[in-house]
Amino acid sequence: WSLQIDPAGTLYVGAEDGVYSTTNGGTNWNRFGTGLPNGQAFQIALNTSLQILGVAFHGRGAWEIQTQQQNQQQKKRRGQLVSQ
């Protein structure tokens, strides 16, 4: 298992069958990353500057995906640009 903690409060864990995330300290976990393989995620790394999560899967290569925070920031920026 591999764990990464986003300063915004999201925890990401690489598990036997993929990547999971929680935003409430581990009370509830949800599958993370539409399009990521269903396989053993044995190493994950979070780039907090770019809000990209890198995942190494056993036998399936390395993948990267933007985290939710990055998508929310982009939506906020678009809204600000539209309203100006």
Salt bridges, closest charged atoms under 4 A:
none
